[in-house]
Amino acid sequence: MHETSQAKAELQGERDYVDGLYRRLDDLRAEKAEQLADVRRTQAAGSHQNRSERDAFATMYEDRLAQLNAVDDRLVFGRLDLDSGNKRYIGRIGLSDEDLRQLMVDWRAPEAGTFYQATAFERMGVRRRRHLILSRRDVVAIEDDVLDADLLGDDDSLQGEGALLAALNSRRTGQMSDIVGTIQAEQDRIIRAPLPGVTVVQGGPGTGKTAVALHRAAYLLYTHRDRLKSAGVLLVGPTDAFMKYIERVLPSLGETGVVMAGIGTLMPGIATVQETSEEAAALKGRIGMAEVIRTAVANRERVPAENKRLNVEGTMLTLTPRQVARARERARATGKPHNEARVTFVKILLRELTEQLLDKLEESSGGGNNADRSYLAEDVRSSRDVRIALNLAWMPLTPQKLVSELFSRPELLRAAAPTLSDAELAALLRPVDAPWTEADVPLLDEAAELLGDLDVSAGRDTAAREQEQKRDLANAERTLENVNASLEDSGVDGVLTAEDLAQHNAVSVTRLSAADRASGDRTWAYGHIVVDEAQELSPMQWRLLMRRCPLKSFTIVGDIAQTSSAAGSRSWQQALEPFVGERWQLEELTVNYRTPSQIAEAAVRMANAAGLVVSAPKAVREGRFSPVLDTVQDLVQSLVRAMPEELAAIDGGLLAVIAPERLLPDVRAALAPEYRDRVGTGAGGPGQDIVVISPRESKGLEFDGVVILEPQEMLDSATARVGDLYVAMTRPTQRLRVISSGEIPAGIAG
């Protein structure tokens, strides 16, 4: 009875403290909202400096308000009782009261590290670690880890289901949850690793690789704010469904400034689809494609085979191969990209053709004619024959035009890639209007780097802007002259200038955060890049990412055993050596938190039987169900009959049906009459508790239950990888069912 009363008192005490934290959070929100409203109410008048200051304050308040709004759910999750007698609460952000007394420590702060790192053998000054288990804003349970043996007999040591196991056993929602309250020591060590260099985190299924990657991004932004706020952090994931699945995690950790992108979105303005040809994907992913693109660019800088006759206002000029070759050599010697070097090329030939025209006119007039000939340069420039000849010799190009023509014109592809076989050329060729694929993005990026900017009107646009600015300034001066007397009476004379007034009346550009600017700028250099499911990247995709981060500061997470892409990596050494040599360090996650032991062991046996060597992280829990294996005659109808049992077993959780691509339409059609809108794709979500996806679409996701159809086909088809079935088998947190119309792959049954 005494223990029950003590437990109730402890729980109520924590509820009272947490209520105070939420009151402080609400007060800060109201304060920042009012400050933001005050800034927005201020008229955009005064000097340019004043307006810039207001913009800066508005952005600061907006960022802080976004952060405060994002951390509402489970704001605080821990308490440390220290040897000093102090109590330290750990939460998603730091909070202080109006007198600057610390109420809660940000989980990323150095003094919060002991919450994750302290053990009974290495207490680090911690007597007790308390987990506060919240549902939204309510404290529903408390669990204590007693590290000081002197406290073991205390009545106020509250035990219960572990916070970690409670989180693991909770139902999936279609959105990834953060693990900030349950980070384990080996995970925390990696999250808090130093910023510089390349850190590779290898981990089997369920080890929390993605969670570690996301929490590391949040930690680095907190710890290295000054360096990373302006340069930004890029987080790259494998699929759109995966990016949607994880999108809420970083804001919940107190960070809203990370650029999150799939590899197919890293070329601004380009929409991509998945590459359907495995052979094409593998070819485009080879590092040798960089030289193919370079050759393709060089091949568009052509020397004609013979003299060209050009008509300029009725006078015939001659453009020789020797002139073009010399101009090309001098343009290339500038070292500038294709489009920028073209300016030098054109300038040289226009000058030579103008001199030739002048000589002809002088000769025809008998010499000694002192008439003004300054118009001749414009005559040459505007000549249709000249424009065609120069464009044929050195055409200005966009990356899209270069790559689309390269893959749609056999003669261009053969000239750029002479070592490819006829079969390989055929695999790459496609219609000129074919959609861009994810495998094209690194090639477009390579082309953009070699071509440089294409803006043939840049000079005219600049001149037009300068003219417009002059007109605005003149108008402002006349306006000030008209109201000069009034300004003097108001004491404003000498404060407001014509430049101020013109700038005030100009259309302002919205102030963007570093993340917003970075996501739209192909040449942006990030301060750090986090890559998830990194084993899937091709050498050309790695080359693109290395270009995005010249400092080579990376966190790379993945599992080589789960590689399913034809262009993916077979080892981390193979993936990274061409770009960073030996300058990378390997960390390994060894504990499987997601997958029950019965399922994890079956997946490892299957992989080993199929010849795939996999790491076998130790599962922390045994599930309620062993894998269910069915060999049937009618695959799809057997699935329909099994669905009620599977949905009942996971009791309202999220169920994934994972099948080869060819079966997906039939499966969706068979489930639609009974389950209607409940059937979705991707990670699922509210109202969609059944998803039908391919093995590769399931990568990085997790579900309460999984039904796998035709597992042997995932091993036997022309495009199959052992990693596909291995990934599919390791997605469930509770239950796995395998349905096959043929043999069940070796190893699964034990």
Disulfide bonds with the S-S distance in Angstrom:
none
